[in-house]
Structures are given as C-alpha cells and as structure tokens.
Amino acid sequence: MSENKIKKMMGLKYSERDAIIFVRANGKCEYCDTDLIGERLAFDTVQFDHIIPKSKGGGDSEENIAFCCQVCNTAKHTHTPEGSNREERIAYTRDYLKNKRSNANEFWLKVKAIFEAS
C-alpha cells in the first residue's frame, strides 16, 4: 500500500483509517469494482461500509470497513456476510449483491416492459 497516497489523502482531511481504506481499495468499490474516482458523479457516491454491521456487533476498525458505492451499501443494508476473515466476507458480499442486482434487474425489465407496451 502506498504510504505516500495515504499521507496525501490525510492532507485532504481524511482520517488515517479512512485514507488507508480508500488507498487499499484503489478508489474502487470493494463490492462491485466500480471506479469511484474516475468520474465526479461516481465520487459523490463514496461510502464506507461496516462489513459486519455495527448493529450486529461489527466494529470501526479498518479491517471491518469496506470502501464502496452508495448502491452497494444501500443494497447490503444490514446483511451480515459469512467468512472467517475480511477477504472471505468481501467475496461473500460480492456474491450476495450480484444476486440482488440480478433479481432487481429482472424486476426492472418487467416494469420497463409495462411502460413500453403500446
């Protein structure tokens, strides 16, 4: 991980923890891999998610925080991923959200078809 980038992010008033999380993710959503620094609108959706929700006993350590987009954080909500370490929990959440998006997309297509029908 780049100590130089972390220091520069801290110079922009990010906490050390958030700077580490941001740099570790290389500016991409850890759940859907969306580049969150490539475009301004994407950057505006940056969020820090508790992998194990605080409501389920998750803490504020950098190991329990994922850099993510608003769509993923909202869809994940209070879902508690399985896994014995951070990497397994991120992978589990990726799969969970991929399935949720697939179901949401199928529903959207049905709604769209209603409005496109003559």
Secondary structure as the mmCIF struct_conf table of DSSP 4:
data_model
#
loop_
_struct_conf.conf_type_id
_struct_conf.id
_struct_conf.beg_label_comp_id
_struct_conf.beg_label_asym_id
_struct_conf.beg_label_seq_id
_struct_conf.end_label_comp_id
_struct_conf.end_label_asym_id
_struct_conf.end_label_seq_id
HELX_RH_AL_P HELX_RH_AL_P1 GLU A 3 GLY A 11
TURN_TY1_P TURN_TY1_P1 LEU A 12 LYS A 13
HELX_RH_AL_P HELX_RH_AL_P2 GLU A 16 ARG A 24
TURN_TY1_P TURN_TY1_P2 ALA A 25 GLY A 27
STRN STRN1 LYS A 28 LYS A 28
TURN_TY1_P TURN_TY1_P3 GLU A 30 CYS A 32
STRN STRN2 ASP A 35 ASP A 35
BEND BEND1 LEU A 36 GLU A 39
HELX_RH_AL_P HELX_RH_AL_P3 ARG A 40 PHE A 43
TURN_TY1_P TURN_TY1_P4 ASP A 44 THR A 45
STRN STRN3 GLN A 47 HIS A 50
BEND BEND2 ILE A 51 ILE A 52
HELX_RH_3T_P HELX_RH_3T_P1 LYS A 54 LYS A 56
TURN_TY1_P TURN_TY1_P5 GLY A 57 GLY A 57
BEND BEND3 ASP A 60 SER A 61
HELX_RH_3T_P HELX_RH_3T_P2 GLU A 62 ASN A 64
STRN STRN4 ILE A 65 CYS A 68
HELX_RH_AL_P HELX_RH_AL_P4 GLN A 70 LYS A 76
TURN_TY1_P TURN_TY1_P6 HIS A 77 THR A 78
BEND BEND4 SER A 84 ASN A 85
HELX_RH_AL_P HELX_RH_AL_P5 ARG A 86 GLU A 116
#
